[in-house]
Amino acid sequence: MQNISGVKICVIGLGYVGLPLAHAFSEKYQVVGFDISAWRIDELKSGYDRTLELTEAQVKKALNNGMKFTLDINDIKDCNVYIVTVPTPIDKNKRPDLTLLIKASETIGRVLKQDDIVIYESTVYPGATEEDCVPILEKHSNLKFNQDFYCGYSPERINPGDKEHTVTKILKVTSGSTPEIGKKVDELYASIITAGTHLAPTIKVAEAAKVIENSQRDINIAFVNELAIIFNKLGINTNDVLEAAGTKWNFLPFRPGLVGGHCIGVDPYYLTHKAQQVGYNPEIILAGRRLNDNMGIYVANQVIKLMIKKGHKIEGSNILVLGITFKENCPDIRNSRVIDVIEELKEFGCNITVSDYWVDKDEVKNEYNLDLKNDVIYEDYEAIILAVAHDKYKVLEFNNENQIIYDIKSILKNSNGRL
């Protein structure tokens, strides 16, 4: 690899993670953004980022700085650092799906040259980079790992929709396949990450650090979700309990809710998959996952019970769901567990209307086969479920005492149902 000043970077995968990273690097380096989606490339060339992570001005500034967006492999042949930021989801059986990671590695392998470095940012289980990706790079390049080319791992820490904790303001974990490469990878990221870097001793350590970050959050949320179920049976307001307990300095401020998205609802399954491969069944992690995976069904059943108490006929009733994204104030619908609430209510024969002003209607239709309706009249529904705490929903007021208002996120003053 050349010295840092001579680096030309290719970022593969221009989604919520890759685009902000490419933009940050483009301030100091030559950058090529590669994606297999033609419409994504066309949108970015015009200055539009549908993830809303970057403004039009930011995208156009990157283009003016010389950043190129492409789906042509010939445009990345002269790069010497390849950074992989493709999604790593789970399949229908909750097993790691490395399809996109494998395909990205195949693409890089076809252009890999002497002394190039391949850095993975996608979340994986410990060992995936060296055990799953490196053999593919070797196969397609006819080069030898740690002799002809090298690897690094620097897990992404992007928080979609967060305009305060942007990529350069979040401390970055780095690692390399040799001590020397680790220092080079760390130096590369340190040149753009103002929050600083932490050089892990090995790639496996960095991989493990990433996967436990979200596993830890998942377990903590599962705990407060279980508390919410218990306190509901006891007739106690969970939010009041958490506020009281939170007066102690070391009480962790987690709140109950649906756990979806591309990280917290997925990453624990990567760790448990690897644990089971080596003969250990991770009981606490899987117990937390089971509880969180069932919260959508729990919410739907709580809504139905409240409707029955109000004397509403369930079959044929009209229910409005506000929000379909996996978190507030962002258009990201990946692995949204709001769909679990919707599907369970449909099983009861309810008519469901979904509204969300943040998202692309076509994307929701393609992903969940749902038709969004944003021009809704609240009085037309027997029940309204506030599923996502978008800012515009926080000021809503409902005055129909016979209407069920179920507030999953506990942001409304006048709800008659909440976790």
Buried (B, 14 or more C-beta within 10 A) or exposed (E): BEEBEEBBBBBBBBBBBBBBBBBBBBBBBBBBBBBBEEEBBEBBBEBBBEBBBBEEEBBBBBBEBEBBBBBEEEBBEEBBBBBBBBBBBBEEEBEBBBEBBBBBBBBBBEBBEEEBBBBBBBBBBBBBBBEBBBEBBBEBBEBEBEEBBBBBBBBBBBBBBBEEEBBBEBEBBBBBBEEEBBEBBBBBBBBBBEEEBEBBEBBBBBBBBBBBBBBBBBBBBBBBBBBBBEBBEEEEEBBEBBEEEEEEEEEEEBBBBBBBBBBBBBBBBBBBBBBEEEEEEBEEBBEBBEBBBBBBBBBBBBBBEBBEEBEBEBEEBBBBBBBBBBBBBBBBBBBBBBBBBBBBBEEBEBBBBBBBEBBBEEBBEEBBEBEBEEEBEBEEBBBBBBBBBBEEBEEBEBEEEEBBBBBBBBBBEEBBBBB
